[in-house]
């Protein structure tokens, strides 16, 4: 991996709206239909209008103004240890100044229960080698909990957590195949990179059919960088980046191998499944 | 898309003529039973060799040599469609065993899966039809690709034996009522196994080691749990491979194995070692410890020469297949179940023949008191 000298990621707090100079991202509440369930959701959106999928932030395009369109304050934090959290007051905004290390992928998440369980979590990607780059944001959902939170009620954390929807980029199979960042489309001999961030509360493990991938980053399994694997754990909160070089054409599934996570509302197939399409 | 060929292999045929088939044919069935530690007979689906005529949990070990051009023949006499997904072997789309992108093998049909075993290592195979259900019902097994020179990979360490250890679990309620088991999202396994065995059953999986050369533990998980193996320092455990590829060797005292992962760990305890290692099963959602299984490891010098004779043998039935009567050489107390787990006989069997003339055709499973499981076929 041709790593460049790392620069520290800097995040500063500002409550003054500076959207005229920088890109903005909005925190927007709404609702989506996942695998037959309607769930309440919070999303990072590229406009004040609610969108079903969180917007991935490309760090080199920052700084970002985060505008909070929700009715409660949110506290955001990058995945790095020691980075200070950022308060984004309800109806207000804060600025994220991100100078990300190159060749690294991170998470931006809400520290509140409301933000966590409603899916206010996204990927922040630094610059990587110049290959096509796909982004898989993994998450799981308990619909009833989302509606409690939408009604500004607390969810009892001592109750068993039983998610019934499992998503890649906030979509479950087969809709994942319509998402150009989830459905890998490449040609024999080409190289693609895939950043994977697990925003959920449970570990996941992805199995690649047809290919082994080289692990370029594994924030919770640092000793595995350089390993060649077909089954890749992604612990809760972890960011993993893999390099895929294809040597055969065809359509090859990639899916969670915790097989409850390949269901929609408990029915197979669904959940965390996508496809690698390789043209000859 | 491959063209399926329907062969003349019928269910009854499995019991008779398949011993002449070469290479061996793997088959799938949905009428097996598996005995839990407490003696409970649990329905399973799974794979077996047609020459044996019964399925096992896990399925038979598929063992190949590096570089083999493998042609795996598969027959499905079961009532539903199945496939074989060759997990980790990077086969092409046609042989991938995924119904939507490859093909399924319908009831009564046969096919072959073809691939080159390009890399030595530890792999899995499993059905990829309604995978969440078919896997927990038992449709999985291990694939082991080894080298003729005994090295675990080219220029890698030479081992004196390979010990396959396949971790898996199941939810009894699902196996007892697979049709009514939907939805799957709240599946919570309650039986935890190593090579299909739990607790005291694992005494049969005791690993004998030698201080002269390392033993390769071929660890794989078809479980719904995360497996955490804890290796005492006396085992001198070293991690060498994952998912059929070499990794930088490192001494380890614990190893997490997620569903679908495989590892090769070499152990080489000193002479006189008498111990083992724990395998903890942790739930994937809440990390709760569900079960701890104990795998025994002993040095060869402790091997009692009469150990085998101390074990109760299984019941040797003859004739097998039987049509009217069946009997055994030695008088034994035993139980016999049909393929649905119904008790067909419980009593003393020996010189007096057991009348099976009114029993339906099928595979029957017996277990003698204190002995092992054996099976026979009734065919009229």
Boltz contact constraints between the chains, C-beta under 6 A:
constraints:
  - contact:
      token1: [A, 162]
      token2: [B, 186]
      max_distance: 6.0
  - contact:
      token1: [A, 164]
      token2: [B, 185]
      max_distance: 6.0
  - contact:
      token1: [A, 202]
      token2: [B, 284]
      max_distance: 6.0
  - contact:
      token1: [A, 202]
      token2: [B, 285]
      max_distance: 6.0
  - contact:
      token1: [A, 205]
      token2: [B, 258]
      max_distance: 6.0
  - contact:
      token1: [A, 205]
      token2: [B, 259]
      max_distance: 6.0
  - contact:
      token1: [A, 207]
      token2: [B, 260]
      max_distance: 6.0
  - contact:
      token1: [A, 209]
      token2: [B, 96]
      max_distance: 6.0
  - contact:
      token1: [A, 210]
      token2: [B, 90]
      max_distance: 6.0
  - contact:
      token1: [A, 211]
      token2: [B, 90]
      max_distance: 6.0
  - contact:
      token1: [A, 227]
      token2: [B, 247]
      max_distance: 6.0
  - contact:
      token1: [A, 228]
      token2: [B, 245]
      max_distance: 6.0
  - contact:
      token1: [A, 229]
      token2: [B, 243]
      max_distance: 6.0
  - contact:
      token1: [A, 230]
      token2: [B, 88]
      max_distance: 6.0
  - contact:
      token1: [A, 230]
      token2: [B, 243]
      max_distance: 6.0
  - contact:
      token1: [A, 231]
      token2: [B, 243]
      max_distance: 6.0
  - contact:
      token1: [A, 231]
      token2: [B, 260]
      max_distance: 6.0
  - contact:
      token1: [A, 231]
      token2: [B, 261]
      max_distance: 6.0
  - contact:
      token1: [A, 233]
      token2: [B, 258]
      max_distance: 6.0
  - contact:
      token1: [A, 248]
      token2: [B, 92]
      max_distance: 6.0
  - contact:
      token1: [A, 250]
      token2: [B, 93]
      max_distance: 6.0
  - contact:
      token1: [A, 251]
      token2: [B, 93]
      max_distance: 6.0
  - contact:
      token1: [A, 251]
      token2: [B, 101]
      max_distance: 6.0
  - contact:
      token1: [A, 253]
      token2: [B, 98]
      max_distance: 6.0
  - contact:
      token1: [A, 257]
      token2: [B, 259]
      max_distance: 6.0
  - contact:
      token1: [A, 257]
      token2: [B, 260]
      max_distance: 6.0
  - contact:
      token1: [A, 258]
      token2: [B, 259]
      max_distance: 6.0
  - contact:
      token1: [A, 258]
      token2: [B, 284]
      max_distance: 6.0
  - contact:
      token1: [A, 259]
      token2: [B, 131]
      max_distance: 6.0
  - contact:
      token1: [A, 259]
      token2: [B, 132]
      max_distance: 6.0
  - contact:
      token1: [A, 259]
      token2: [B, 135]
      max_distance: 6.0
  - contact:
      token1: [A, 260]
      token2: [B, 184]
      max_distance: 6.0
  - contact:
      token1: [A, 260]
      token2: [B, 185]
      max_distance: 6.0
  - contact:
      token1: [A, 260]
      token2: [B, 187]
      max_distance: 6.0
  - contact:
      token1: [A, 263]
      token2: [B, 184]
      max_distance: 6.0
  - contact:
      token1: [A, 263]
      token2: [B, 185]
      max_distance: 6.0
  - contact:
      token1: [A, 266]
      token2: [B, 182]
      max_distance: 6.0
  - contact:
      token1: [A, 266]
      token2: [B, 183]
      max_distance: 6.0
  - contact:
      token1: [A, 266]
      token2: [B, 184]
      max_distance: 6.0
  - contact:
      token1: [A, 266]
      token2: [B, 185]
      max_distance: 6.0
  - contact:
      token1: [A, 267]
      token2: [B, 183]
      max_distance: 6.0
  - contact:
      token1: [A, 268]
      token2: [B, 130]
      max_distance: 6.0
  - contact:
      token1: [A, 268]
      token2: [B, 132]
      max_distance: 6.0
